[in-house]
């Protein structure tokens, strides 16, 4: 194997490890597991969350990001599922920039909501894996599918299974 082949192989491996970070983040959020989510964030790190029509919220530093997830993932949602697609990954040595779409469906405050957006990420190689140094979750749509999820709606329109907790591989 020549040096060019080794470089290509390293880049493919890096891309797969970065996709693994995406997936671990999504499964951690979906199962209300802040420890799993925080395991893919570097120290220091930044989280930026933006919703349509509102100014972005910045959480600078590991402590602020930990507070955000420890508070935000402590909820009683009946359902939260992420789907991530169309990832574009640019690896440059021990750093990477990425962009990917995300869609989610959630039950929140009695409403069934479909939402989604774009993640813009900066990652750093840490040991044998990759961690987020910055994650910008930019929501681009938020649609209320059912305004009041109640017994009737559950019986006729939507069936929600309990959300798994602490699901790790």
TORFIGU-341817 format. One line per 4 residues: number of its first residue (from 1); their letters; for each residue x negated, y, z negated of N, C-alpha, C. Coordinates in Angstrom, 2 decimals. Layout:
NUM = A = X/Y/Z/X/Y/Z/X/Y/Z  ... .
END
This chain:
1 = XXXX = -0.86/-1.17/0.00/0.00/0.00/0.00/-0.91/1.24/0.00  -0.65/2.13/0.93/-1.47/3.34/1.00/-0.91/4.43/0.08  -1.64/5.54/-0.04/-1.25/6.63/-0.94/0.10/7.21/-0.58  0.42/7.30/0.70/1.71/7.85/1.12/2.87/6.94/0.68 .
5 = XXXX = 2.67/5.63/0.82/3.69/4.67/0.37/3.89/4.75/-1.14  2.79/4.88/-1.87/2.88/5.00/-3.33/3.64/6.26/-3.73  3.39/7.35/-3.01/4.09/8.61/-3.29/5.59/8.46/-3.05  5.96/7.82/-1.93/7.38/7.59/-1.62/8.03/6.70/-2.68 .
9 = XXXX = 7.34/5.65/-3.07/7.87/4.74/-4.09/8.09/5.48/-5.41  7.14/6.33/-5.81/7.25/7.12/-7.04/8.47/8.04/-6.96  8.67/8.68/-5.79/9.81/9.58/-5.63/11.14/8.82/-5.72  11.23/7.65/-5.12/12.46/6.84/-5.22/12.73/6.46/-6.67 .
13 = XXXX = 11.69/6.05/-7.38/11.85/5.69/-8.79/12.29/6.91/-9.61  11.67/8.06/-9.36/12.07/9.29/-10.06/13.54/9.61/-9.81  13.97/9.50/-8.57/15.37/9.80/-8.25/16.32/8.86/-9.00  15.99/7.61/-9.08/16.84/6.65/-9.81/16.86/6.96/-11.30 .
17 = XXXX = 15.72/7.34/-11.85/15.68/7.68/-13.28/16.49/8.95/-13.55  16.46/9.89/-12.63/17.26/11.11/-12.77/18.75/10.78/-12.69  19.13/9.92/-11.75/20.54/9.49/-11.67/20.96/8.79/-12.95  20.06/8.05/-13.56/20.35/7.39/-14.83/20.66/8.44/-15.90 .
21 = XXXX = 19.92/9.55/-15.92/20.20/10.63/-16.88/21.60/11.20/-16.63  21.97/11.40/-15.35/23.32/11.88/-15.03/24.36/10.94/-15.63  24.18/9.64/-15.40/25.16/8.64/-15.84/25.22/8.54/-17.35  24.08/8.58/-18.01/24.07/8.52/-19.48/24.78/9.73/-20.08 .
25 = XXXX = 24.58/10.88/-19.48/25.28/12.09/-19.92/26.79/11.89/-19.79  27.26/11.47/-18.61/28.70/11.32/-18.37/29.32/10.30/-19.31  28.69/9.13/-19.46/29.24/8.12/-20.36/29.22/8.61/-21.81  28.18/9.35/-22.20/28.13/9.88/-23.56/29.24/10.86/-23.83 .
29 = XXXX = 29.48/11.78/-22.89/30.57/12.74/-23.05/31.91/12.01/-23.08  32.11/11.10/-22.15/33.39/10.42/-22.03/33.72/9.54/-23.24  32.71/9.10/-23.97/32.97/8.25/-25.13/32.73/8.99/-26.45  32.68/10.33/-26.39/32.51/11.15/-27.60/31.28/10.74/-28.41 .
33 = XXXX = 30.15/10.60/-27.72/28.92/10.14/-28.36/27.84/11.22/-28.20  27.83/12.22/-29.11/26.85/13.30/-28.96/25.40/12.81/-28.99  25.13/11.77/-29.74/23.76/11.24/-29.79/23.30/10.76/-28.42  24.19/10.08/-27.69/23.83/9.61/-26.34/23.65/10.79/-25.39 .
37 = XXXX = 24.50/11.81/-25.50/24.38/12.99/-24.64/23.08/13.71/-24.93  22.80/13.95/-26.20/21.61/14.71/-26.58/20.32/13.96/-26.26  20.40/12.64/-26.13/19.21/11.86/-25.79/18.67/12.19/-24.40  19.49/12.79/-23.53/19.03/13.14/-22.18/18.67/14.62/-22.06 .
41 = XXXX = 18.66/15.36/-23.19/18.24/16.76/-23.20/16.86/16.88/-23.80  16.03/17.69/-23.17/14.67/17.94/-23.61/14.69/18.93/-24.78  13.55/19.17/-25.35/13.39/20.21/-26.37/12.18/21.03/-25.98  12.38/22.30/-25.57/13.59/23.10/-25.60/14.49/22.82/-24.41 .
45 = XXXX = 15.73/23.28/-24.51/16.70/23.11/-23.43/17.73/24.22/-23.49  18.47/24.34/-22.39/19.53/25.33/-22.28/20.74/24.67/-21.64  21.92/25.01/-22.14/23.18/24.58/-21.54/23.95/25.84/-21.17  24.47/25.87/-19.95/25.29/26.98/-19.49/26.63/26.39/-19.06 .
49 = XXXX = 27.71/26.90/-19.61/29.05/26.42/-19.27/29.85/27.59/-18.71  30.42/27.41/-17.52/31.22/28.50/-16.95/32.54/27.96/-16.41  33.58/28.74/-16.66/34.93/28.43/-16.20/35.36/29.51/-15.22  36.22/29.19/-14.26/36.68/30.22/-13.31/37.27/31.43/-14.04 .
53 = XXXX = 36.84/32.62/-13.65/37.38/33.84/-14.20/36.86/34.24/-15.56  35.90/33.49/-16.10/35.35/33.81/-17.41/33.83/33.92/-17.29  33.20/34.74/-18.13/31.74/34.83/-18.09/31.11/33.52/-18.59  29.95/33.15/-18.05/29.29/31.93/-18.52/28.91/32.02/-20.00 .
57 = XXXX = 28.98/30.88/-20.67/28.51/30.79/-22.06/27.16/30.08/-22.04  26.16/30.70/-22.67/24.80/30.15/-22.72/24.50/29.62/-24.11  23.93/28.43/-24.15/23.49/27.83/-25.40/21.98/27.61/-25.24  21.21/28.51/-25.83/19.76/28.51/-25.68/19.11/27.76/-26.83 .
61 = XXXX = 18.26/26.82/-26.52/17.51/26.08/-27.53/18.21/24.79/-27.93  17.42/23.86/-28.37/17.90/22.53/-28.73/18.97/22.60/-29.82  18.78/23.44/-30.82/19.74/23.53/-31.93/21.11/23.99/-31.43  21.13/25.00/-30.56/22.41/25.51/-30.03/23.10/24.44/-29.17 .
65 = XXXX = 22.32/23.71/-28.36/22.89/22.65/-27.52/23.44/21.53/-28.41  22.70/21.17/-29.45/23.19/20.14/-30.38/24.49/20.57/-31.04  24.57/21.82/-31.50/25.81/22.31/-32.12/26.98/22.23/-31.14  26.73/22.64/-29.89/27.78/22.60/-28.88/28.34/21.19/-28.73 .
69 = XXXX = 27.48/20.19/-28.53/27.96/18.83/-28.31/28.50/18.19/-29.58  27.87/18.43/-30.72/28.39/17.86/-31.96/29.79/18.39/-32.26  30.05/19.65/-31.96/31.38/20.22/-32.17/32.33/19.81/-31.03  31.90/19.98/-29.80/32.76/19.74/-28.64/33.17/18.30/-28.43 .
73 = XXXX = 32.33/17.36/-28.84/32.67/15.95/-28.63/33.42/15.36/-29.81  33.62/16.14/-30.84/34.43/15.72/-31.98/35.86/16.16/-31.71  36.59/15.35/-30.96/37.95/15.71/-30.55/38.83/14.48/-30.55  40.10/14.69/-30.35/41.03/13.56/-30.32/41.67/13.39/-28.94 .
77 = XXXX = 40.91/13.70/-27.90/41.42/13.47/-26.54/41.78/12.00/-26.40  42.87/11.73/-25.72/43.23/10.35/-25.44/42.50/9.83/-24.21  42.03/10.76/-23.39/41.38/10.36/-22.14/40.38/11.42/-21.73  39.22/11.00/-21.31/38.26/11.87/-20.65/37.38/10.98/-19.79 .
81 = XXXX = 37.40/11.22/-18.49/36.59/10.43/-17.56/35.93/11.36/-16.56  34.62/11.22/-16.42/33.84/11.95/-15.42/33.59/11.07/-14.21  33.51/11.71/-13.08/33.04/11.05/-11.84/32.04/12.02/-11.25  30.83/11.54/-10.99/29.79/12.40/-10.43/29.42/11.88/-9.04 .
85 = XXXX = 29.25/12.82/-8.11/29.00/12.43/-6.72/28.06/13.41/-6.04  27.63/13.02/-4.86/26.91/13.88/-3.92/25.71/14.57/-4.55  24.89/13.79/-5.25/23.75/14.41/-5.90/22.63/14.68/-4.92  22.07/15.88/-5.05/20.92/16.31/-4.28/19.80/16.51/-5.29 .
89 = XXXX = 18.69/15.83/-5.09/17.60/15.83/-6.06/16.32/16.24/-5.35  15.68/17.26/-5.89/14.39/17.70/-5.35/13.34/17.51/-6.45  12.44/16.56/-6.25/11.39/16.26/-7.22/10.13/17.00/-6.80  9.51/17.66/-7.78/8.25/18.36/-7.54/7.32/18.03/-8.71 .
93 = XXXX = 6.58/16.95/-8.56/5.70/16.50/-9.64/6.49/16.04/-10.84  6.27/16.69/-11.97/6.95/16.33/-13.21/8.20/17.17/-13.47  8.65/17.90/-12.45/9.86/18.73/-12.56/10.82/18.35/-11.44  12.09/18.61/-11.67/13.10/18.34/-10.63/14.23/19.35/-10.76 .
97 = XXXX = 14.80/19.70/-9.62/16.01/20.52/-9.54/17.07/19.66/-8.87  18.29/19.72/-9.40/19.36/18.91/-8.84/20.66/19.71/-8.74  21.53/19.19/-7.90/22.88/19.73/-7.77/23.78/18.54/-7.48  24.93/18.49/-8.16/25.88/17.41/-7.91/27.28/17.87/-8.28 .
101 = XXXX = 28.26/17.24/-7.66/29.65/17.52/-7.97/30.09/16.65/-9.13  31.02/17.17/-9.93/31.67/16.37/-10.95/33.16/16.64/-10.92  33.90/15.60/-11.19/35.35/15.68/-11.33/35.68/14.97/-12.64  36.72/15.41/-13.28/37.13/14.76/-14.51/38.64/14.80/-14.63 .
105 = XXXX = 39.15/13.85/-15.38/40.54/13.87/-15.78/40.54/13.76/-17.29  41.37/14.57/-17.94/41.39/14.57/-19.40/42.79/14.86/-19.92  43.06/14.33/-21.10/44.24/14.72/-21.85/43.71/15.64/-22.93  44.27/16.85/-22.99/43.81/17.83/-23.96/44.99/18.67/-24.42 .
109 = XXXX = 45.18/18.73/-25.71/46.28/19.51/-26.29/47.63/19.16/-25.66  47.85/17.88/-25.41/49.13/17.44/-24.87/49.28/17.61/-23.38  48.26/18.10/-22.69/48.31/18.28/-21.24/47.40/17.27/-20.56  47.79/16.84/-19.37/46.93/16.01/-18.54/46.31/16.94/-17.49 .
113 = XXXX = 44.99/17.03/-17.49/44.27/18.02/-16.69/43.30/17.33/-15.75  43.26/17.82/-14.52/42.26/17.41/-13.54/41.36/18.61/-13.33  40.07/18.42/-13.49/39.13/19.52/-13.34/37.86/19.04/-12.67  37.02/20.00/-12.33/35.75/19.63/-11.73/34.91/20.83/-11.40 .
117 = XXXX = 33.75/20.55/-10.86/32.85/21.63/-10.52/31.52/21.10/-10.03  30.49/21.87/-10.34/29.14/21.56/-9.87/28.20/21.64/-11.07  27.31/20.66/-11.17/26.21/20.73/-12.13/24.99/21.22/-11.37  24.32/22.22/-11.92/23.01/22.66/-11.44/22.04/22.35/-12.56 .
121 = XXXX = 21.05/21.52/-12.28/20.16/21.03/-13.34/18.70/21.30/-13.05  17.96/21.44/-14.14/16.50/21.42/-14.11/16.10/20.31/-15.08  15.22/19.45/-14.61/14.78/18.33/-15.44/13.26/18.29/-15.50  12.76/17.58/-16.52/11.33/17.39/-16.70/11.07/15.92/-16.99 .
125 = XXXX = 9.98/15.42/-16.42/9.58/14.03/-16.71/9.10/13.99/-18.16  9.66/13.09/-18.92/9.28/12.91/-20.31/8.99/11.43/-20.50  7.75/11.09/-20.71/7.38/9.68/-20.84/7.70/8.95/-19.56  8.53/7.92/-19.68/8.88/7.13/-18.48/10.28/7.46/-17.96 .
129 = XXXX = 10.82/8.61/-18.36/12.14/9.01/-17.88/12.21/10.51/-17.63  13.43/11.01/-17.49/13.67/12.42/-17.19/14.69/12.97/-18.16  14.52/14.25/-18.53/15.46/14.92/-19.43/15.80/16.29/-18.88  17.00/16.74/-19.23/17.45/18.06/-18.81/16.72/19.14/-19.62 .
133 = XXXX = 16.14/20.10/-18.92/15.64/21.30/-19.59/16.70/22.39/-19.47  17.54/22.27/-18.42/18.66/23.19/-18.26/19.77/22.48/-17.50  20.98/22.62/-18.01/22.16/22.09/-17.31/23.19/23.20/-17.25  23.60/23.53/-16.03/24.65/24.53/-15.83/25.86/23.79/-15.30 .
137 = XXXX = 26.89/23.71/-16.12/28.15/23.07/-15.74/29.10/24.17/-15.28  29.24/24.32/-13.96/30.08/25.37/-13.41/31.41/24.76/-12.97  32.46/25.03/-13.73/33.80/24.55/-13.36/34.29/25.34/-12.16  34.83/24.62/-11.17/35.37/25.30/-9.99/36.87/25.12/-9.85 .
141 = XXXX = 37.46/24.18/-10.59/38.92/24.05/-10.59/39.38/23.38/-11.87  40.61/23.69/-12.26/41.22/23.19/-13.49/42.71/23.15/-13.22  43.27/21.97/-13.04/44.68/21.82/-12.65/45.43/21.05/-13.73  46.51/21.62/-14.22/47.35/20.91/-15.17/48.30/20.01/-14.37 .
145 = XXXX = 48.12/18.70/-14.52/48.96/17.74/-13.81/50.29/17.52/-14.53  50.22/17.40/-15.85/51.41/17.25/-16.67/51.27/18.22/-17.83  52.26/19.07/-18.02/52.18/20.11/-19.03/52.38/19.57/-20.44  53.21/18.55/-20.58/53.44/17.98/-21.90/53.47/16.46/-21.79 .
149 = XXXX = 52.36/15.85/-22.16/52.28/14.39/-22.14/52.98/13.89/-23.39  54.13/13.27/-23.19/54.88/12.76/-24.33/55.26/11.31/-24.06  56.06/10.77/-24.92/56.48/9.37/-24.77/57.09/9.12/-23.40  57.94/10.02/-22.96/58.59/9.85/-21.66/57.56/9.87/-20.53 .
153 = XXXX = 56.67/10.83/-20.55/55.66/10.94/-19.49/54.75/9.72/-19.51  54.39/9.25/-20.69/53.53/8.08/-20.77/54.22/6.84/-20.23  55.52/6.74/-20.49/56.25/5.55/-20.08/56.54/5.54/-18.59  56.67/6.71/-17.97/57.10/6.72/-16.58/56.05/7.23/-15.59 .
157 = XXXX = 55.11/8.06/-16.04/54.19/8.67/-15.09/52.73/8.30/-15.28  52.30/8.17/-16.51/50.88/8.00/-16.80/50.71/7.00/-17.92  49.75/6.11/-17.78/49.40/5.20/-18.86/47.97/5.54/-19.26  47.76/5.85/-20.54/46.45/6.19/-21.04/45.97/5.11/-21.99 .
161 = XXXX = 44.79/4.58/-21.71/44.17/3.63/-22.62/43.35/4.39/-23.64  43.11/3.81/-24.80/42.24/4.49/-25.77/40.86/4.74/-25.17  40.29/5.86/-25.50/38.97/6.20/-24.99/37.93/5.43/-25.80  37.00/4.72/-25.14/35.99/3.97/-25.87/35.04/4.91/-26.60 .
165 = XXXX = 34.57/4.50/-27.75/33.64/5.29/-28.54/32.28/4.59/-28.52  31.25/5.40/-28.48/29.86/4.90/-28.60/29.55/3.77/-27.62  29.86/3.98/-26.33/29.60/2.98/-25.31/28.21/3.23/-24.75  27.30/2.33/-25.00/25.92/2.50/-24.53/25.44/1.22/-23.85 .
169 = X = 24.48/1.39/-22.99/23.85/0.25/-22.33/22.44/0.15/-22.86 .
END
